[in-house]
Amino acid sequence: MMGPVDKAPFLRSGALMRSPGRVPPPPAESSRQCASAAASCLTDSRRGSYNPCLFPLPRSPSPIWKDTMNAHPVPLPAPGRPLLTLRDVSKRYGEKVAVRSVNLSIPRGSIYGFLGPNGAGKTTTIRAIMNIILPDSGEILFGDAPLDGSLRDRIGYLPEERGLYRKMKCRDQLAYLAELKSVPHAEALRRADHWLERMGLAEYSHKKIDTLSKGMQQKIQFAATFISEPDLVILDEVFTGLDPLNIELLREMILEQKEKGVTIIFSTHMLAEAEKVCDSICLIEGGELIVDGTMEEVRRDFPLKAVRVAYEDEMAPPDDLPGVLRREFKEGVWHLILAEGSDPQVLLPLLMAAGQVSLFSANRPSVGDIFLEAVARHRGEVRS
């Protein structure tokens, strides 16, 4: 029998991270060793010494897990009812308040956009949801039950910092990660084959991870996040570094998972992508929740009106148009953002007087417009 594992691997929801001097146990390791490693990771993570993710429970748990095992699985709420609830969650690091009294209710089967500037508190909130850190106050519920270690197998996480076993073969990697989430071996292999085929990577099944391009590795990690068929998935900057074709592929898969009832938290800086896939969005700024609601609710709270304008000779619209807060040139079209109460139809004759108008349309504000306006309001800034 092999000796005890004295250095725990970093396990990141389907992506296993290695640190210098820490060698993850191979699939042949005993469940007792896996339990020891996972327990060590959990203990360290609560002190905040590093950022691991979910630590799957071994199939034959050792006594160390008895305090977190739940003999009665938490039932899923009805579709549309809250699957994840945060109540007055706060976290402070010394004098710095990272998150202040955040309240969220994320419906089952929805895609929930999680937005905010860098340093706003998104990562801290995600780590609290993942049970990587413990909030100073407040509570987090999965359905009606407190979110604790007994629910790890039901949550998938794709972190912004990627990581896989680089010397493992793709099929073995996916199957191993599925087994760590309590999927039986034969079923894990079947799912691995399915996801490799779905990702267009079947021909790389027996290739080692480090022979793949970064984009291919990203797709493997995406598959690893969903292979255990979790109820809740957190995707952090999932499209970073992907080309448009692969972004479209992963977007389709995210929507497919939603149709299957998976609840997805979609954390991103790609606001246009959030607008395409999200049912609801929230915006965190300075550790506080400043926007939260369905897309329709949020747009009602930010009744900006955007006018799209283009001229035949590609000229710019006049500078002194009444009620225009700002103008932006994007993809060959001018976007004019209007002040609240402005009438887009008043602009049409003024625009036509300046030149031959080839395009004129009034649109609701985009997620990007709402993001900029909400942050400016919270900071007490006046946008021009």
N, C-alpha and C positions, 0 to 999 in steps of 0.2 A: 504494500500500500504506500502511496506517495505521502510525503510529509505534509504538515499543515501549511496552508497558504499564509505567509506573513505580510505580504504586500497585496493590497486589493486592487483589482483593475478598475479603471474608470468605465462605468457602463452608462451609455447615453442613449436610452430609448431606442435600441436598435442600432446604435452606433457605438462601438466600444473604443474608448480612448486609452492609449497607453502613455504613461509618463515615464521618464528615464528611471530605470531601476525597478519599474513595476511591470511584471510580465503576466498578462491575463492567463487564467487557466484554460487549457485546450478543452474541446468538447468531451474528451475522455475523462476529465476530472470527476471525482465523486461529488455527489450532492452535498455531502458534509463539508467538503472544501469550498464549494460554491456558496453555501450558507455562511461559512466563516468569512469569506471574502466580502459578500454582500453586506453582512452585518457590520464589518469593519468600515466599509464605505459609508453606510448609513450613519454610524456613530460620528465619523469625521465630518460628514456633510452638515450635520446639525450644528457643529461648531463653526461652519462657514469657511473651512480651511481650503476648500476647492469646490468646483462646480460639477459634480456628477449629475446623472439624471436618474431615471427609474432603475431600481435594483430589483430584478425579477426574483420572485420567491422560488427556491428549489422545489422540485417535484416531491421530494421526501424531506420536509423541513426539519431542521434540528431544533432543539428546545429553545434556542435563542430567538426564534421567530414566534414563539407562542403568544407573546403579548400583542402582536400585530395581526395574527391570523384571525379570520372571521369565518366561523363555521356556517353562517347564514349570509349568502351573497346579498349585497345591497341591490334591491330591484331598481330597474330603470323607470324613470317617470314616463308618463304618456308623452308622445310627440308634441312638441310645442311648450311643454312644461319645463321649468328650469332643471337642467342637468347639473350645472355648476353655479354655485352662489357664493359670492364674497360679501361678508357683512362687516363693515367698519374695519377693514384690514389696514393696519399701519405697521411701518417698519422704520427704525432709526438706526443709523450707524454713527455712534458718537453724537456729535452735535448736528449732524446732517440728517434731515428727514427725507428718506427715500420714497416712502409711500405714506399718504395721509388719508385715513378714513375712506378707503376705496370700497364702494358698493357696486357689485355687478350681479346680473342675473342672466345667464346664458342658456337659451332654450335648447332642448334636445333636438338634434337633427338640423341645426342651423350652422352657418358659417359666420363667425363673429370676428370682424376686423379689429385688430388691436394696434392702435396707431399712437404716435407721439414722437417728438424730437429726441435726438440723442440725449441721454442722461435724464429723461423725463420720469423714469420709474417703471418702465415696461419690464425690463429684465428682472428687477426685484419682485414684481408682481408675479411673473411667470415662475420664478424660483419658489415663491411661496405656494403657488398652486401645485408645483411639483413636489412639495414637501422637502425641498433641498434646504431651504431655510425656514425657520419658524417665525411668523409675525409676532411683533411685540404685543399686539392686541387684535381683537376681531376673530372671526371664524370663517372657515371655508368648508362648504358642504358639497357632497356628491349626491345628487338627489336630496334625500332628507337626512343623510348620514354624514358625520364628520369625515372629511377627506384624510385618510391615514394610510399606513403601509399596507393594509389589507387590500387596497384598491390599485396597487401598482400595475398589476397585469392588465388592467382595464384602461390604461392611459398610455398613449404613444407620444413621443416628443422628438421632433427634429430640431436640434439646436442650431444656432447661427454658426457656432464653432464646430466644423465637421470632424468626423473621425471614424475610421473603420480599421479592422485588422488587415493591414496592407498585404500580408503574405498568405492570407487565406484565399481560397478560390471563391468566386462569386456565389455559386450555389451553396457551398458549405457555409459561407458567411450568413446568408439569409436563413438557412435552415437552423443554424446554431442559435441565431438571435430569436427565432420563433420558439425554439425549445426552451430557451431561457424564460420565455413568457408562458410556459406550461403547455405548449402545443406538442402533441405526440410526434415522435420522430418521423413516421411515415407521412403524416399530414403536413409536417413542416417541410419535407422534401417536395410534396405535391404543391404546396403554396409557393415555395421558392421557384419551381419551374413555371408556375402560372405568372408570377410577377416578372420573372426574367423575360418571358414571352411578351407580356403586356408592355414592358419597357423597351422592347426591341433589342434586348441584350441576350437572347437565347444562345447565340453563337459564342458568347463570352462566358457561358456557364462554368466552364472548367479553367477559365483564366484567373490569374491572381489579381487581386484588387489593384496592386501597384502598377499593373500593366495597362490599366484603363485611363482614359482622359479624365480631367476633373469633372466635366459634365456627366460622363458615364458614372463616375463614382457618386456624384450627387443623386443620380437616378437610383442607384443601388441603395443609398441611404434613405431615399424617399420610400422605396419599397419596404425596407426594413422597418420603417415607422408604422406601416399599415399591415404588415404580414401577420401579426398576432390578432388582427381584427378587433382593435380596441374600441371602446365606446366613445372616448374623448381623445382627440389628437391636437397637439400644439405644434404649429409650423412656424418657425422663426426664420424669416428671410429665405423662404424656400426657393425663390427664383434667382437668387444672386448667382451671377456667373454663367447662367444658361443662355443659349441662343434662342431666338424667337420661336423656332420649331419645337424645341424642348419645353419652353415656357408654355406653349399651347398644349403640348401633351400632358404636362403635369396639371395644368388648369383643368383639362377635361377629366383627369382622374380625381382631382379634388371634388369636382361637381358630382362625379359618379359615387364617390364615398358619401357625400351628403345625401344622395338619393337612397343609399342603403341605410340611412339613419345615423351615420356617424356625425358627432358634433365636433366642429373644427374651430379652433382659435387660430386666426391668421394674422400673425405679427409681421409687418412689412413697412418698408419705406417707399415701396412702389405703389403709390396711391392709385394710379390708373388700374392696376391689377386688383387692388382691394375693391374698387368700384365694380369691376366685372364679376367678382365671385361672392361678395359678402351680402348677407341679408341685413346685418346690423353692424354698426361700428361703434367703438368707443375711442376717445382721445384722452391720453394722460399727458399732463404738462405740469412740471414742477412738483411731481408726486401726487397731484390731485386729478380726479376725474372731472373733466370739463365738458365733455360731449359723450352722450350715450343714448342710443336708440336705434330703431330701424332706419333704413335709408330714407324712407318717406318722412319719418318723424324728424330726423336731423335736418333734412332740407327745409321743412316747415319752420324750424327754429333759425335757419339761416337763409332768409328769402332773398338772397342775392340773385340777380338776373344777369346772365352772360349773353352777350350778343356776338355772333360770329359774322365777320364781314370780310369780303375779298373784292378787289377791284380787277378789272380786265387787264390793266397795265401794271398790276402788282404794286400800286402806290399805297401809302399809309393813309389811314383816315385822319381827319383834322384833329389837332391837339385840344381844341377848346370846346369839345362836345359837352353839352349840359348833362349833369348827373353821372358822368363816367368817372369811376374811382381810379381805374388804371386800365392799361391796354397791354396785351402780350401778343407776340407773333409766334405762332406754333404751326409747324407743318404747312406753311403757305397760307395760313388764315389768321386774321386778326381777331383776338378775343377781347371784347370790351366788357369789363365788369362794372355793373351799374350800382349806384347807391340805392338803398331801400326806398321804395316809393316811386322810383323813376319809371317812366313809360318807354319801353323799347321802340314803340311806334313813332314816338316824337323824333327819334334819331334818323329814321329812314329818309325823310326828305332832305335832311342836312347832309347825310352821307351821299345821297344821289346828286346833290348840288356840287359835291366836290369831285365827282368823277363817275365813270361807268361801273356801277355795282354789279358784280357777277354772283355774289352770294350774300344773303342776309337771313339770319335765323336767330331766334331768341331761345336760349337754353336755360335749364335750371343749373344751379351751381354744381360743379364737380366736387368730388371728395377733396381734391387738391385745393380748390377755392375755399371750402369749408375749413380745412386744416389751417390754412394761412390766416383766415379771418378769426377762427376760434383762439388760436395762439396769440394773435395780436390783441384780441379783447382781453384775454387773461393777463397779459403783460401790461395792459393799459396803454398800448400803442395805437396810433392812428395810422391806418394804411392809406397810402396815396397811389 
